[in-house]
Amino acid sequence: MAEVTRVPLQPIAKGSLTKLWLGVLVAVLLAAGIAWAATPQGVSVDTVRAGEGESPTQEDVVFVNYTGKLADGTEFDRSQPMPLPIPGIFPDGTPLPLSDMIPGFRDALLQTQVGGQYEIFIPADQAYGADVPEGGPIPPNSDLYFDIEVIDIMSRDEFQARVQSFQQQMMQQQMEAQGAGDGAVPGSPQGAPAQ
């Protein structure tokens, strides 16, 4: 029978096990840091109240109530009450054509639904970056925060058709008002005397 050579085990030096575990911990932290840096840091949409139905597309107009804030809580914008809704033409809320919005705002609204309420974060590089409107309330390279309630969604074509319908109604009302002011009977040919 062949003899097996035996190698005596050496005792582990004091502190070597601690150094080994510290090395493993550093490697794990480095890997986590590299993974975090490689992950795209972008728009985040947190649902406060879930909506229903489909989400808008890039070609839609979204009617919203919103408040925009900076990281320190300073409000820089808010949806304004408009002479809308006009029953049968426009719903409540501020109409925002998504194709005309900053990239981060558009991307966030694409993740929403009618009736939903959301908190949205847009990093500076997906907002205005260094190219902020001059004299505006937003400093260069600012992250933006929005509280948004989605009231309604409609296609851009439908929105344009409703704008035209509204304009026609306004013109008709103005013509009728001018006719009544001239002493003519509304709806009668111009110059026809009132009875």
C-alpha positions as CSV (number, residue, x, y, z in Angstrom):
1,M,0.0,0.0,0.0
2,A,1.2,3.4,-0.9
3,E,1.8,5.9,1.8
4,V,0.0,9.3,1.6
5,T,2.1,12.3,2.4
6,R,0.5,14.3,5.2
7,V,0.7,18.0,5.3
8,P,0.2,19.6,8.7
9,L,-2.4,22.4,8.8
10,Q,-1.0,25.7,10.0
11,P,-3.1,27.7,12.5
12,I,-4.8,30.8,11.1
13,A,-3.0,33.9,12.0
14,K,-4.8,36.2,14.4
15,G,-6.9,38.8,12.6
16,S,-6.8,37.0,9.2
17,L,-10.4,35.9,9.4
18,T,-11.5,39.4,10.1
19,K,-9.4,40.7,7.1
20,L,-11.1,38.0,4.9
21,W,-14.6,39.1,6.0
22,L,-13.7,42.8,5.5
23,G,-12.4,42.0,2.0
24,V,-15.7,40.2,1.2
25,L,-17.7,43.1,2.5
26,V,-15.7,45.7,0.5
27,A,-16.2,43.6,-2.7
28,V,-20.0,43.4,-2.1
29,L,-20.2,47.1,-1.5
30,L,-18.2,47.9,-4.6
31,A,-20.4,45.6,-6.7
32,A,-23.6,47.3,-5.3
33,G,-22.2,50.7,-6.0
34,I,-21.3,49.8,-9.6
35,A,-24.8,48.3,-10.1
36,W,-26.5,51.4,-8.7
37,A,-24.4,53.7,-10.9
38,A,-25.2,51.6,-14.0
39,T,-29.0,51.7,-13.2
40,P,-30.6,54.6,-15.1
41,Q,-31.8,57.2,-12.5
42,G,-34.9,58.6,-14.1
43,V,-38.5,59.7,-13.7
44,S,-40.4,58.1,-10.9
45,V,-44.2,58.0,-10.6
46,D,-45.7,57.1,-7.3
47,T,-49.4,56.4,-7.2
48,V,-51.4,58.2,-4.5
49,R,-54.8,57.1,-5.9
50,A,-55.0,54.6,-8.8
51,G,-56.8,55.6,-11.9
52,E,-58.8,53.5,-14.4
53,G,-58.7,52.7,-18.1
54,E,-55.9,53.1,-20.6
55,S,-52.9,55.3,-20.2
56,P,-52.4,58.2,-22.6
57,T,-50.2,58.0,-25.7
58,Q,-47.6,60.6,-26.8
59,E,-50.1,62.0,-29.3
60,D,-52.8,62.7,-26.6
61,V,-53.9,65.7,-24.7
62,V,-54.1,65.1,-21.0
63,F,-56.4,67.3,-18.8
64,V,-54.8,67.6,-15.3
65,N,-54.7,69.6,-12.1
66,Y,-51.1,69.9,-10.9
67,T,-48.6,71.6,-8.6
68,G,-44.9,71.8,-9.5
69,K,-42.3,72.2,-6.8
70,L,-38.5,72.4,-6.5
71,A,-36.5,70.1,-4.2
72,D,-36.7,72.6,-1.4
73,G,-40.5,72.7,-1.6
74,T,-40.7,76.0,-3.4
75,E,-43.8,76.0,-5.7
76,F,-42.9,77.2,-9.2
77,D,-46.1,76.4,-11.1
78,R,-49.7,75.4,-10.6
79,S,-52.6,74.7,-12.9
80,Q,-54.8,77.7,-13.2
81,P,-58.6,77.7,-13.2
82,M,-59.6,78.2,-16.8
83,P,-62.9,79.3,-18.3
84,L,-63.4,75.6,-18.8
85,P,-65.1,73.1,-18.5
86,I,-67.5,74.0,-21.2
87,P,-70.1,71.3,-21.0
88,G,-70.0,69.0,-24.0
89,I,-66.7,70.5,-25.3
90,F,-63.9,70.4,-22.7
91,P,-63.5,68.6,-19.3
92,D,-62.2,70.2,-16.2
93,G,-58.4,70.6,-15.8
94,T,-55.6,72.2,-17.7
95,P,-55.0,70.6,-21.2
96,L,-51.5,69.5,-21.8
97,P,-50.5,68.2,-25.2
98,L,-47.9,65.4,-24.4
99,S,-46.0,65.9,-27.6
100,D,-45.1,69.5,-26.5
101,M,-44.0,68.6,-22.9
102,I,-40.4,68.2,-21.5
103,P,-39.3,64.5,-21.9
104,G,-39.6,63.6,-18.2
105,F,-43.1,65.1,-17.8
106,R,-44.3,63.3,-20.9
107,D,-42.7,60.0,-19.8
108,A,-44.4,60.3,-16.4
109,L,-47.8,61.1,-17.8
110,L,-47.6,58.1,-20.1
111,Q,-47.7,56.0,-16.9
112,T,-50.9,57.5,-15.5
113,Q,-54.6,56.8,-15.9
114,V,-57.8,58.9,-15.8
115,G,-58.9,59.5,-12.2
116,G,-55.5,58.8,-10.8
117,Q,-53.5,61.0,-8.5
118,Y,-49.7,60.8,-8.6
119,E,-46.5,62.2,-7.2
120,I,-43.9,62.6,-9.9
121,F,-40.1,63.1,-9.7
122,I,-38.3,64.4,-12.8
123,P,-34.4,64.6,-12.6
124,A,-32.9,67.8,-14.0
125,D,-31.5,66.0,-17.1
126,Q,-35.0,65.0,-18.1
127,A,-36.5,68.4,-17.2
128,Y,-34.9,71.6,-18.4
129,G,-31.3,70.9,-17.4
130,A,-29.2,74.0,-17.8
131,D,-31.5,75.4,-20.5
132,V,-34.2,76.9,-18.2
133,P,-36.4,79.7,-19.5
134,E,-34.7,83.0,-18.7
135,G,-36.2,84.9,-15.8
136,G,-38.3,81.9,-14.8
137,P,-38.7,80.5,-11.3
138,I,-36.7,77.3,-12.1
139,P,-33.0,77.5,-11.4
140,P,-30.6,75.7,-13.9
141,N,-30.2,71.9,-13.3
142,S,-33.1,71.6,-11.0
143,D,-35.0,68.4,-10.2
144,L,-38.7,68.8,-10.4
145,Y,-41.5,67.4,-8.3
146,F,-45.2,67.3,-9.3
147,D,-48.5,66.4,-7.6
148,I,-50.9,65.6,-10.4
149,E,-54.5,64.5,-10.7
150,V,-55.5,63.2,-14.2
151,I,-59.0,64.4,-15.1
152,D,-59.3,63.2,-18.7
153,I,-57.5,62.1,-21.8
154,M,-58.4,62.8,-25.4
155,S,-56.6,62.4,-28.8
156,R,-55.0,65.5,-30.2
157,D,-57.3,65.3,-33.3
158,E,-60.4,65.3,-31.0
159,F,-59.0,68.1,-29.0
160,Q,-58.3,70.2,-32.2
161,A,-61.9,69.4,-33.4
162,R,-63.3,70.6,-30.1
163,V,-61.2,73.8,-30.2
164,Q,-62.6,74.6,-33.7
165,S,-66.2,73.9,-32.5
166,F,-65.6,76.2,-29.5
167,Q,-64.2,78.9,-31.8
168,Q,-67.2,78.6,-34.1
169,Q,-69.7,78.9,-31.2
170,M,-67.8,82.0,-30.0
171,M,-67.9,83.6,-33.4
172,Q,-71.6,82.9,-33.7
173,Q,-72.3,84.4,-30.3
174,Q,-70.3,87.5,-31.3
175,M,-72.2,87.9,-34.5
176,E,-75.5,87.5,-32.7
177,A,-74.5,90.1,-30.1
178,Q,-73.4,92.6,-32.9
179,G,-76.7,92.0,-34.7
180,A,-78.7,92.6,-31.6
181,G,-76.7,95.8,-30.9
182,D,-77.6,97.2,-34.3
183,G,-81.3,96.8,-33.7
184,A,-81.5,93.8,-35.9
185,V,-83.3,90.7,-34.9
186,P,-80.8,87.9,-34.0
187,G,-80.8,85.3,-36.7
188,S,-82.4,87.7,-39.3
189,P,-80.4,89.0,-42.3
190,Q,-78.2,92.0,-41.5
191,G,-80.0,95.3,-42.0
192,A,-83.5,93.7,-41.4
193,P,-85.4,96.1,-39.1
194,A,-86.4,94.9,-35.7
195,Q,-90.2,94.9,-35.2
